[in-house]
Amino acid sequence: MPLFDVERARQETPGSQHVLHLNNAGSSLMPQPVLEATVAHLQLEAQIGGYEAVERQQEVLEHAYDAAAALINCTRDEIAFVENATRAWDAAFYSIPFKAGDRILTSMAEYASNYIAYLQVARKTGAVVEAIPDDQYGQVSIEALRNMLDERVKLISITHVPTSGGLVNPVAEIGKVAREAGILYLVDACQSVGQMPIDVQKIGCDMLSTTGRKYLRGPRGTGFLYVRRELIEQLEPVFLDLHAATWVSKDRYEMRSDARRFENWETNYAGKIGLARAIDYALDWGIDNIWRRVKELGYNLRTQLSPIPGVIVRDRGITQCGIVTFTVEGVEPEEIKRRLAQQQINVSVAVQSSTRLDLEARGLTTMVRASVHYYNTQEELTRFSAAIAQLADF
């Protein structure tokens, strides 16, 4: 097995020379090739005009669909590029026609933005939202899911990697259940795409959303949506414009036949080009190699933090990823974040309102979240753990 070229990764990551960045589940440090591609298009817009720049960059922009399709194993007509992962997820979810009595099944660790959408649709339509119980490891229980199925279940909607807790939900096993029962299946892959291999054929999902800014290391304000080709014609987005549909007569319009019916005409073209470059960049490294490296770093960080007196690592799941959450006895997570920032160390804080069902069930209100990526080093993890040990002894 070839060694991961960490030196090259850091040379191509300017920010790694200035900060110890363990907030990759928030927004990763952008690599130089992605930065250059994004800025170059902005410069072209400034030089020749926005519309004209798009005309000149058509081949590059169209390549984005091929890159995203290669990343998650689908076809280019099943991809839509949108402003961010939330809008990608919203575009899919709100296109589903719910009615009174329909059941929406989700996970205990579901993200707040998704759950708020469930509650809104439930209030408007009379649909019902239910959380699938966890298994003994803290991930979605497949047995419990099977026991909850009936003819009223309209959607199974799961966050693959929750915003906190370190776990990786068994989305392929859930997909098998969904396919057998003929139930729509939506996956929020915001934290997993770019961190680990994602194959929508193996997952068996009908729709999948993700962002550019996290483990793909793309620009902020970017994301994309996958919609299974056979499902596209059955879904009508809540919002349509002259890109998503064509006005064919005074009283009639026709929607696009591909996933681009979920896009808008106006978009951040520089960001789209940057995201396409980020996908190519990740594929060049090899997603399997990235996942191997991230898992190793996550494991090593947990191993270093666990023996520190007063520190409790809060991660769950059979498979654990690059997101590491923990608490320090007697020290609030916000205070830890503040003190680490003074040392040029970046982390984030997981709060109960983001994954309410999960953290309430565990009796937690807040945790420190440190999320690694492949450009982090063992030396950085040692430095980080030493800083935590000092804070725990404070």
Helices and strands as residue ranges (DSSP letters): H 6-11, G 14-17, E 20-21, H 32-48, H 50-56, H 58-72, G 76-78, E 79-82, H 85-93, E 103-107, H 112-125, E 128-132, H 142-148, E 153-159, H 171-181, E 184-188, H 200-203, E 207-211, E 223-227, H 229-232, E 245-249, E 252-255, G 259-262, H 269-285, H 287-305, E 311-313, E 323-328, H 333-341, E 345-346, E 348-351, H 356-361, E 366-371, H 378-392
